[in-house]
Amino acid sequence: MQLEYTPYILPFVFSLCIMVGLALYALPKANTAARLFALVMASLGIWTFCYLMELSSVTLEGKIFWLKIKYLGSATAPLLWLVFSLVMSNQQHLLKTALTPLMVLSVLTTWGVVFTHGLHNWMWTFIETKPGFPETQSGHGFYFWIYAATCYLGILSSVVVYFNFYRTTSPFFKKQALWLLLGGFIPLAGRMTEDVFGMDLIPKIDEVIFFFLFSGVFFALALFRYGALKLVPIAHHLVVKNINAAIVVLDLMGRIVDLNPYAQKLVGPEAQDSIGKTPREILGERLQIQSLDSIPEEVTLKQGDQDACFSVQYSPIREQRGQVAGHVLVLFDITARKQAEMQLAHIARTDALTQVTNRRHFFELAEPEFQKARGLGGQLGVVMLDVDYFKKINDTYGHQIGDEVLRHVAKVCKNNLRQTDLFARYGGEEFICLVQGEDASDTQHIAEKLRQALEETPILLPDQHISITASLGVAVQGAAKSLDELIGKADEALYTSKKEGRNRVTVSGALGAGEVYT
């Protein structure tokens, strides 16, 4: 086969080098989109190489040979480009329809028609050479127009896919989509000017293959400048735009590659500049993520003037073969749940009638304090309080007034205690107070203050006043071996107060067992 140099091949040599380089760049990437792109570049490379050889061939037989071989690439490239665009825009589900068999049938039919030329004139009615023209000149058979329409339809469909992708995607991905769209459309536009409008923009050579040179440049921009094969497949295979949760997609370096609308709203104005940055750079101290190995289960973020609580779920994004291609953070707003949990916790810790600490929670808080004081040699005091003649109040005024009396007692006592004192309803009309760091004399003084405050603060009703008094018992830690023992001593002192006439304080232990103060 005779070949000769012609300057017409120079742009095609350059274009072929770009395509081979892009194919080699994409092939090792561990994702479906990258391998598809490598196939697209390979088919375009075959198309370009065969055309280059056609231009260089001296004989008509040689030119016809490479003309036919060229269709190994030209019949597959437009359809592979459509498949690639569907995968990149996360619409690969369309490939599971009749589209795939139709594309395969189209390619096989075209090859069959081309390689049986000579038995019929379906593709070309004649093939000849003209002086001064490096490529063959031919008449078009009916199947050529079927083939051309298939190519146009494949690339135009890709244009529609990428236009919709461009219209709906985030600003960063718009640049990728635009360059990929232009790279696929330019050769088609060049061919349409001749086939549809009869305008031969570049005489003597095929405009489609010539414009592949520009396609290669645009593809290179999409790949190297905007990382299309790294970012688009990761983000748009997984981002759910309408989910009521913030989805943050990260690459292998932990940098943001996309945010769904909920996440953009959460981040605020900074969302537009978030691509390529880490979550910590965007959310600052609000999102305490030092690395992907130390992600908290819950975070609190500022939303307007209020704090919102989010649960954080983190998982790797894996390709079909199991390789990690990136990561995804999903933040669910659990503010309402947290508030409900806090309310339930408050209910579990609080006496429903008086709104002070209940007996169970009192022991949960008091037991550690007792053990701490015992270990460090400190002091704790316990005050037991019982409302005098409470049964008589219930019998005289009814249980509703009795409940009001208990609320009144709790309020008066809380107003006369320190913040460090632990006050709780012990049961019925009994209350208990844990006093920290006080000896018997000081604890007795606190108890007396409570007794006097109750005596001087009657409960005010619309038509009468009800005087309230209480009996109190005091005990200090001393040699008590347990909290129950200490409370038992205070309870014994309380019983003494009631036995001795009520409305008084009795101190057990340090000032003499059963010593009464009125």
C-alpha positions in Angstrom: 0.0 0.0 0.0 1.6 3.2 -1.2 1.6 6.3 1.0 2.9 9.8 0.5 3.1 12.9 2.7 0.5 15.6 2.3 0.3 18.7 4.5 -3.4 18.1 4.8 -2.7 15.4 7.4 -1.0 17.7 9.9 -4.1 18.9 11.8 -5.3 15.3 11.9 -2.0 14.1 13.4 -2.3 16.7 16.1 -5.9 15.8 16.7 -5.1 12.1 16.9 -2.4 12.7 19.5 -4.9 14.6 21.7 -7.4 11.8 21.4 -4.9 9.1 22.2 -3.6 11.1 25.2 -7.1 11.6 26.5 -7.9 7.9 26.1 -4.8 6.9 28.0 -5.6 9.4 30.7 -9.1 8.2 31.2 -8.6 4.4 30.9 -6.9 3.8 34.3 -9.6 5.7 36.2 -11.7 3.3 38.3 -15.2 4.4 37.2 -17.6 3.6 34.5 -17.7 7.1 33.0 -13.9 7.2 32.6 -13.8 3.9 30.7 -16.7 5.0 28.5 -14.8 8.2 27.7 -11.7 6.2 26.8 -13.9 4.2 24.4 -15.3 7.4 22.9 -11.7 8.7 22.4 -10.6 5.3 20.9 -13.4 5.3 18.4 -12.7 8.9 17.4 -9.0 8.0 17.2 -9.8 5.1 14.8 -11.9 7.4 12.7 -9.2 10.1 12.6 -6.3 7.6 11.9 -8.2 5.9 9.1 -9.0 9.3 7.5 -5.4 10.3 7.9 -4.3 7.1 6.1 -6.9 7.7 3.4 -5.4 11.2 2.7 -1.9 9.7 2.6 -2.8 6.8 0.3 -1.7 7.2 -3.3 -4.0 4.7 -5.0 -7.7 4.6 -5.2 -7.8 1.1 -3.8 -5.8 2.2 -0.8 -8.1 5.1 -0.2 -11.2 2.9 -0.5 -9.7 0.4 2.0 -9.1 3.1 4.6 -12.5 4.7 3.8 -14.2 1.4 4.8 -12.0 0.8 7.9 -12.9 4.4 9.0 -16.4 3.3 9.7 -15.2 1.1 12.6 -14.9 4.4 14.4 -17.3 6.7 12.7 -20.3 4.3 13.2 -19.6 3.9 16.9 -18.3 7.3 18.1 -21.6 9.2 18.0 -23.6 6.5 19.7 -20.8 5.9 22.3 -20.8 9.7 22.9 -24.6 9.5 23.6 -24.0 6.6 26.1 -21.3 8.6 27.8 -23.5 11.7 28.1 -26.3 9.6 29.7 -23.9 8.1 32.2 -22.4 11.5 33.1 -25.8 13.0 33.6 -27.1 10.1 35.7 -29.6 8.9 33.1 -28.1 5.5 32.4 -31.4 3.9 33.2 -32.4 4.8 29.6 -29.8 2.3 28.4 -31.9 -0.5 29.9 -34.7 0.2 27.4 -34.8 -0.6 23.7 -32.2 2.2 23.0 -29.2 -0.1 23.5 -30.3 -2.8 21.1 -31.2 -0.2 18.5 -27.8 1.4 18.7 -26.1 -2.0 18.5 -28.2 -2.9 15.5 -27.4 0.4 13.8 -23.6 -0.1 14.2 -23.7 -3.7 12.9 -25.9 -2.7 10.0 -23.6 0.1 9.0 -20.6 -2.2 9.1 -22.4 -4.8 7.1 -23.4 -2.2 4.4 -19.9 -0.7 4.2 -17.9 -3.9 4.0 -20.2 -5.4 1.4 -19.9 -2.4 -0.9 -19.4 -3.8 -4.4 -22.3 -6.1 -4.1 -24.6 -3.1 -3.9 -24.6 0.7 -4.0 -26.4 1.4 -0.8 -23.7 3.4 0.9 -22.0 5.0 -2.2 -23.1 5.1 -5.8 -19.5 5.7 -6.9 -16.1 6.4 -5.4 -13.4 8.2 -7.3 -10.4 10.5 -6.9 -10.0 14.0 -8.3 -6.8 15.8 -9.1 -5.9 18.2 -6.2 -8.2 16.5 -3.7 -6.5 14.3 -1.2 -9.7 12.4 -0.2 -12.0 10.4 -2.3 -15.1 11.8 -4.0 -18.3 9.8 -3.9 -22.0 9.8 -4.6 -24.2 9.0 -1.7 -26.5 6.0 -1.7 -29.8 5.8 0.3 -28.1 4.1 3.3 -25.6 6.9 3.7 -28.4 9.3 4.7 -29.7 6.7 7.2 -26.2 6.5 8.6 -25.8 10.3 8.7 -29.2 10.7 10.3 -28.2 8.2 13.0 -25.0 10.2 13.7 -26.9 13.5 13.8 -29.6 12.0 16.1 -27.0 10.5 18.5 -25.0 13.7 18.9 -28.1 15.9 19.0 -29.5 13.7 21.7 -26.3 14.2 23.6 -26.6 17.9 23.1 -30.1 17.8 24.6 -28.9 15.7 27.5 -26.0 18.1 28.3 -28.2 21.2 27.9 -30.6 19.8 30.5 -27.6 18.9 32.7 -26.2 22.4 32.2 -29.6 24.0 33.0 -30.1 22.1 36.3 -26.7 21.5 37.7 -24.6 23.7 40.1 -22.4 26.6 38.8 -19.2 24.6 39.0 -20.6 21.7 36.9 -22.0 24.1 34.4 -18.5 24.7 33.1 -17.8 21.0 32.7 -21.1 20.4 30.9 -20.6 23.4 28.6 -17.1 22.2 27.4 -18.3 18.6 27.0 -21.4 19.8 25.1 -19.3 22.0 22.8 -16.8 19.3 22.2 -19.5 16.9 21.0 -21.5 19.4 18.9 -18.7 21.2 16.9 -18.0 18.3 14.6 -21.7 17.8 14.0 -22.1 21.5 13.2 -19.3 21.3 10.7 -20.8 18.4 8.9 -24.3 19.9 8.9 -23.1 23.0 7.1 -22.2 20.8 4.1 -24.8 18.0 4.2 -27.8 20.3 5.0 -26.8 23.7 3.8 -24.4 22.8 1.0 -21.6 25.0 2.4 -18.1 23.5 2.2 -16.3 25.4 5.0 -13.0 23.6 4.5 -12.6 22.5 0.9 -10.9 19.2 0.0 -11.1 17.6 3.5 -13.9 16.2 5.8 -15.0 19.0 8.2 -16.2 16.6 10.8 -12.8 15.0 11.3 -11.1 18.4 11.2 -13.3 19.7 13.9 -12.4 16.8 16.1 -9.2 18.8 16.8 -11.3 21.4 18.6 -13.3 18.6 20.3 -10.1 17.3 21.7 -9.1 20.7 23.1 -12.6 21.2 24.7 -12.5 17.7 26.2 -9.1 18.4 27.6 -10.4 21.5 29.3 -13.3 19.6 30.8 -10.9 16.9 32.1 -7.9 18.8 33.2 -9.3 22.2 34.1 -12.5 21.1 35.7 -11.9 17.4 36.6 -15.0 16.1 34.8 -14.3 12.5 35.2 -13.5 12.9 38.9 -16.4 15.1 40.0 -19.5 14.8 37.8 -20.0 11.0 38.1 -19.6 11.1 41.9 -21.9 14.0 42.5 -24.7 13.3 40.0 -25.0 9.6 40.6 -25.9 10.1 44.3 -27.2 13.6 45.0 -31.0 13.5 45.6 -32.1 17.1 45.0 -35.5 16.9 46.7 -34.6 15.0 49.9 -35.3 16.9 53.1 -31.8 16.6 54.2 -28.4 18.2 53.5 -26.2 16.1 51.2 -22.6 17.0 50.9 -20.6 15.1 48.3 -16.8 14.9 48.8 -14.0 13.6 46.6 -11.2 11.3 47.9 -9.4 14.3 49.3 -12.4 15.4 51.4 -13.2 18.4 49.2 -16.7 19.4 48.4 -17.8 18.5 44.9 -21.5 19.2 45.2 -24.3 20.2 47.5 -27.9 19.5 47.1 -30.4 22.4 47.4 -31.1 21.7 51.1 -27.4 21.8 51.9 -27.0 25.0 49.9 -29.7 26.6 51.9 -28.0 25.4 55.1 -24.6 26.8 54.1 -26.0 30.1 52.9 -24.3 32.5 50.5 -21.0 30.7 50.9 -22.5 27.7 49.0 -21.6 29.3 45.6 -17.9 29.2 46.5 -17.9 25.9 48.3 -16.8 23.6 45.4 -13.2 22.4 46.0 -13.2 23.4 49.7 -13.6 21.2 52.8 -16.7 21.2 54.9 -14.7 22.8 57.8 -13.6 25.7 55.5 -17.3 26.4 54.7 -19.0 25.8 58.0 -16.0 26.7 60.2 -16.3 25.8 63.8 -19.9 25.0 63.4 -19.0 21.6 61.9 -16.3 20.0 64.0 -14.8 17.6 61.4 -11.1 17.3 61.7 -10.9 14.4 59.3 -13.1 11.8 57.7 -12.1 9.4 60.5 -13.5 11.6 63.2 -16.9 12.7 62.1 -19.3 13.4 65.0 -22.7 11.7 65.1 -24.5 15.0 65.8 -23.7 18.6 65.2 -25.4 21.9 66.1 -25.5 24.6 63.4 -26.8 28.1 63.5 -29.9 28.7 61.4 -30.9 32.3 61.7 -31.2 33.3 65.3 -31.7 29.7 66.5 -29.6 26.6 66.8 -30.6 23.5 64.9 -29.4 20.0 65.7 -28.4 17.6 62.9 -27.5 13.9 62.9 -24.5 13.2 60.6 -24.3 10.1 58.5 -21.1 9.4 56.6 -20.4 6.7 54.0 -18.0 6.1 51.2 -19.2 6.2 47.6 -18.2 3.0 45.8 -18.2 2.2 42.1 -19.6 -1.0 40.7 -16.3 -2.8 41.3 -16.1 -1.7 44.9 -13.4 1.0 44.6 -14.0 4.1 46.8 -14.7 7.1 44.5 -15.6 9.7 47.1 -17.6 10.2 50.2 -21.0 11.6 51.1 -22.2 13.4 54.3 -25.9 13.4 55.0 -27.2 15.8 57.6 -30.7 15.2 58.9 -32.5 17.9 61.0 -33.3 16.3 64.3 -34.1 19.5 66.2 -37.7 18.6 66.8 -36.7 15.1 68.0 -34.0 16.6 70.3 -36.5 19.0 71.8 -39.0 16.1 72.4 -36.2 14.1 74.0 -35.4 17.1 76.3 -39.0 17.4 77.2 -39.3 13.7 78.0 -36.1 13.9 80.0 -37.5 16.8 81.9 -40.7 14.9 82.6 -38.7 11.9 83.8 -36.7 14.0 86.2 -39.4 16.4 87.4 -42.3 16.0 89.8 -45.4 16.7 87.7 -47.3 18.5 90.4 -44.7 20.8 92.0 -42.2 21.0 89.1 -39.2 20.3 91.3 -36.9 17.3 91.1 -38.6 14.0 91.7 -37.4 11.3 94.1 -35.7 9.1 91.5 -33.7 11.9 90.0 -32.8 13.1 93.4 -31.0 9.8 94.2 -29.3 9.9 90.7 -27.8 13.3 91.6 -27.3 12.8 95.3 -25.5 9.4 95.3 -22.4 10.7 93.4 -22.2 13.7 95.6 -22.3 11.5 98.7 -19.6 9.3 97.5 -17.5 12.3 96.4 -17.8 13.9 99.8 -17.0 10.7 101.6 -13.9 10.1 99.5 -12.6 13.6 100.0 -13.6 14.0 103.6 -16.2 16.6 102.9 -19.6 17.2 104.5 -23.2 16.9 103.3 -26.3 17.7 105.1 -29.8 16.4 104.5 -33.1 18.2 105.4 -36.3 16.3 105.5 -39.5 18.4 105.4 -43.1 17.3 106.0 -46.2 19.6 105.7 -48.0 19.7 109.0 -51.6 18.4 109.1 -51.7 18.0 105.3 -54.4 15.3 105.6 -56.6 17.8 107.5 -56.1 20.4 104.7 -57.2 17.8 102.1 -60.2 16.8 104.2 -61.2 20.4 104.8 -60.5 22.2 101.5 -60.4 19.3 99.1 -57.6 17.7 97.1 -57.4 20.5 94.6 -56.4 23.0 97.4 -54.1 20.3 98.8 -52.3 20.2 95.5 -52.1 24.0 95.5 -50.5 23.8 99.0 -47.8 21.4 97.8 -47.0 23.7 94.9 -46.9 26.6 97.3 -44.5 24.8 99.7 -42.2 23.8 96.8 -42.1 27.4 95.5 -41.4 29.0 98.9 -38.6 26.5 99.6 -36.9 26.9 96.2 -37.0 30.7 96.7 -35.1 30.4 100.0 -32.5 27.9 98.9 -29.2 28.4 97.1 -28.6 27.2 93.6 -26.2 24.6 94.9 -28.8 23.0 97.1 -30.6 20.0 95.6 -34.3 20.2 96.4 -36.8 17.5 95.5 -40.3 16.1 96.4 -39.7 12.9 98.3 -43.2 11.6 98.3 -46.7 12.7 99.4 -46.3 15.8 101.4 -42.6 15.2 102.1 -39.7 17.1 100.6 -36.0 16.6 100.8 -33.0 18.9 100.4 -29.3 17.9 100.0 -27.0 20.7 101.3 -23.4 20.6 100.3 -20.3 21.6 102.3 -22.1 22.4 105.5 -21.8 21.2 109.1 -24.8 20.4 111.3 -25.2 23.9 112.6 -25.2 25.5 109.2 -27.6 22.8 107.8 -29.9 23.4 110.8 -29.8 27.1 110.0 -31.0 26.4 106.4 -33.8 24.2 107.7 -34.9 26.9 110.1 -34.9 29.4 107.3 -37.3 27.1 105.4 -39.5 26.6 108.4 -39.8 30.3 109.1 -40.5 31.2 105.5 -43.4 28.8 105.3 -44.8 30.0 108.5 -44.7 33.6 107.4 -46.1 32.9 103.9 -49.6 31.7 104.0 -51.3 30.5 100.8 -53.7 33.2 99.5 -57.1 32.1 98.2 -59.8 34.4 96.8 -61.9 34.1 100.0 -59.4 33.1 102.7 -55.8 32.6 103.7 -54.4 29.1 104.7 -51.5 29.1 107.1 -48.8 26.5 106.3 -46.3 25.1 108.7 -43.8 22.2 108.4 -41.8 19.9 110.5 -38.2 19.3 109.5 -35.4 16.9 110.3 -31.7 17.5 109.8 -28.7 15.1 109.5 -25.1 15.6 108.4 -22.9 13.0 106.8 -20.5 12.3 109.7 -19.9 8.6 109.9 -22.9 7.6 107.7 -21.8 4.8 105.3 -24.5 5.3 102.8 -26.9 8.0 101.5 -29.8 5.8 102.7 -28.4 5.8 106.2 -28.0 9.6 106.1 -31.5 10.1 104.9 -32.7 7.7 107.5 -31.2 9.8 110.3 -32.8 12.9 108.9 -36.2 11.1 108.7 -35.8 10.0 112.4 -35.2 13.7 113.3 -38.2 14.7 111.3 -40.3 12.1 113.2 -39.1 13.7 116.4 -40.2 17.2 115.2 -43.7 15.9 114.5 -43.8 14.0 117.9 -42.7 17.1 119.8 -45.5 19.3 118.4 -44.6 20.1 114.7 -43.5 23.4 113.2 -40.0 22.9 114.4 -36.5 21.6 113.3 -34.8 18.6 114.9 -31.1 18.0 114.3 -29.8 14.4 114.5 -26.1 13.6 115.2 -23.6 16.3 115.7 -25.6 18.5 118.1 -27.0 15.5 120.0 -29.5 13.0 118.7 -33.0 14.3 118.7 -32.1 17.8 119.8 -35.1 20.0 118.9 -35.1 23.7 117.8 -38.3 25.7 117.6 
